[in-house]
């Protein structure tokens, strides 16, 4: 099939955001009685789920201290729940397990989840928390836990299966996905701010609207659009100039044991486990002290990865932003923490939580999981339109779980401004409308 010379909507990126946007756009066109074929094109330089979406951990949660994030995630969870089997989604729930330093924050999350009708339970006190955890895992042994937020909704999905199911869905609706195409720039007609066409290494595509859902490559498309590399961020009475983008290395891996070993005692998959604690962490190898600082991990049995998959707190990439070489599996720079250091910490943390993981360090397996994340100045997404018709989905690494964002973006492209996206406009930095910060060791919680 020939490379298209024009399309009404050009979407860049065949990951979770790009394909979910195409899904909703196609549905909207069909509702209007229009043909989809020839109107929606997705371009990707490699392939479906070849970037961040292909190595995401797949966790779906609403565990956010920020009200706007909770509302947005409740919408996305509804999309996941609309077709669990078709989206390869496991609605097993999610456990936020915390020490006293996070008790108040997590209690606030619970209260606000109740206000929006999101199903969850909140358990308080060390004895009651231990008892609650042992309803799933009789070998639970983490000490100093004083709150458990059990989100009955949420869970995780098998990312590549999900992406190929989504791709199949949109192609059947008439969307064309073209892989192996590198976008090289955007063209504007003389006297107009709007993007008239997209330049690629295969040819030029004229369009009415562009949607960019490029994950960690958003920096490059931001530059192509001629948008500023630095932005003014107002916090209280103070303002400062900050880089628009910064990179964090996401530490994830797989304990290569039978995934059935991670099941709950009743044989179910059990909820996703997320622990944030300031309890001293000791090595499962030799008992030495790893850290006395706040640490966090998450994990789940995962038959897609073939073991226990999860991760720990990320660390900031110190390489200058313009020099970071983006590879979804992680940037190449000498200062990055070795996989062995992460493995030692993460497997020791698993053993800190459950006895079954003691002595399993030799089973750790370096897996294509996690990778690099591109973050905004406040670590939360930017969803906005520039040059009148170029919509940028900059997810700030909250991406995979946010399957509903593409639907909201599609509705905005069709002329219906979405209230759920308002707190994520680019203007919030200069206006000082930043999202509140929690005590979690994660920059996105």
Buried (B, 14 or more C-beta within 10 A) or exposed (E): EEEBEBBBBBBBBBBBBBBBBBBBBBBBBEEEEEEBEEBBBBBBBBBBBBBBBBBBBBBBBBBBBBBBBBBBBBBBBEBBBEEEEEBBBBBBBBBBBBBEBBBEBBBBBBEBBEEEEBBBBBBBBBEBBBEBBEEBBEEBBBEBBBBBBBBBBBBBBBBBBBBBBBBEBBBEBBBBBBEEBEBEEBEBEEEEEBBBBBBBEBEBBBBBBBBBBBBBBBBBBBBBBEBEEEBBBBEEEEEEEBBBBBBBBBBBBBBBBEBEBBBBEEEEBBBBBBBBBBBBBBBBBEEEEBBEEBBBBBBBBBEBBBBBBBBBBBBEBEBEBEEBEBEBBBBEBEEBEEBEEBBBBBBBBBBBBBEBBBEBBEBBBEBBBBBBBBBBBBBBBBBBBBBEBBBBBBBBBBBBBBBBBBBBBBBBBBEEEBEBBEBBBBEBBEEBBBBEEBBBBBBBB
